[in-house]
Amino acid sequence: MTSIPISTERLVIRPWRDDEAPRLLDILRRDEIVRWLGHPRTLETVEEARAKIAGMAMELPMSEWAFEVAATGVPAGSVMLVPIPRSEQPDGSSLVQIGWYAHPDATGHGYVTEAARAVLEYGLASGLREIRALTHTDNYPSMRVCDRLGMTYLGVTEDWYDDAPSSHYVVRAGQWPARGQQVTR
Ligand SMILES: CC(C)(COP(=O)(O)OP(=O)(O)OC[C@H]1O[C@@H](n2cnc3c(N)ncnc32)[C@H](O)[C@@H]1OP(=O)(O)O)[C@@H](O)C(=O)NCCC(=O)NCCS
């Protein structure tokens, strides 16, 4: 079964390292990124970025990871499998969502799609029955990532986030297109 780290054609998906806090800060200090993430606010200091890295690990297959461009060794951004807030199910589990963000110097190359495809495969292979994605309804770059991944669009939901409605996508075990297959609308 796939495990972390995961190597893809151009990337390595692995935990953020403590010494990469300045790089993470240079992403999460930007309001134009953080405004889409449901984060409370932008990060201001390397110490805050270090604390965020220290808090990323969860019980696998949930976590947040860096996706590093293998050719440079530099993280392009983050991809994560995390619980959806306030989505507790009768059995006590929470629904799971995939999330992502990238440094502006690394967008426009398909890295996010490549990293997310590998993490969806990893999550489903690890036993998750379904993985959702929730984006602001005007977050067109993120919705295009969902489309490129072949995620199924379920419509607009206001179920879990209070700040704004979300475009809601899902992949389900056994129903997701194989690697490399792309769906466009
Ligand atoms: C959402 C976000 C991660 C998307 O980043 P991105 O760089 O557009 O996504 P990808 O890395 O998959 O790149 C896809 C783009 O690269 C282009 N591209 C270039 N080479 C490519 C390749 N080899 N493979 C696929 N796409 C490629 C695609 O055409 C696409 O551009 P388009 O959307 O204008 O058509 C980024 O905008 C971001 O960090 N936003 C702020 C945080 C955020 O919104 N997070 C999501 C919250 S729900």
The ligand as an ORCA input file, in Angstrom:
! r2SCAN-3c Opt
* xyz 0 1
  C      -6.223     26.738     -5.374
  C      -4.765     26.678     -5.774
  C      -4.044     25.692     -4.893
  C      -4.700     26.229     -7.240
  O      -3.376     26.290     -7.696
  P      -3.055     25.976     -9.229
  O      -1.607     26.243     -9.452
  O      -4.040     26.686    -10.113
  O      -3.351     24.413     -9.365
  P      -2.413     23.370    -10.086
  O      -1.066     23.320     -9.451
  O      -3.174     22.106    -10.170
  O      -2.189     24.012    -11.519
  C      -3.242     24.059    -12.439
  C      -3.005     25.190    -13.396
  O      -1.735     25.011    -14.008
  C      -1.923     24.788    -15.425
  N      -0.938     23.748    -15.790
  C       0.261     24.012    -16.353
  N       0.928     22.853    -16.519
  C       0.148     21.858    -16.060
  C       0.319     20.440    -15.967
  N       1.449     19.846    -16.358
  N      -0.682     19.714    -15.415
  C      -1.832     20.291    -15.020
  N      -2.033     21.648    -15.059
  C      -1.038     22.421    -15.592
  C      -3.374     24.387    -15.594
  O      -3.868     24.733    -16.873
  C      -4.043     25.183    -14.494
  O      -4.270     26.514    -14.847
  P      -5.812     27.040    -15.010
  O      -6.541     26.672    -13.740
  O      -5.629     28.497    -15.211
  O      -6.358     26.278    -16.162
  C      -4.064     28.045     -5.629
  O      -4.732     28.986     -6.419
  C      -4.031     28.524     -4.181
  O      -3.134     28.213     -3.412
  N      -5.063     29.343     -3.804
  C      -5.165     29.878     -2.444
  C      -5.532     28.817     -1.434
  C      -6.805     28.079     -1.792
  O      -7.702     28.627     -2.403
  N      -6.865     26.817     -1.382
  C      -8.038     25.988     -1.612
  C      -9.103     26.248     -0.597
  S     -10.567     25.300     -0.974
*
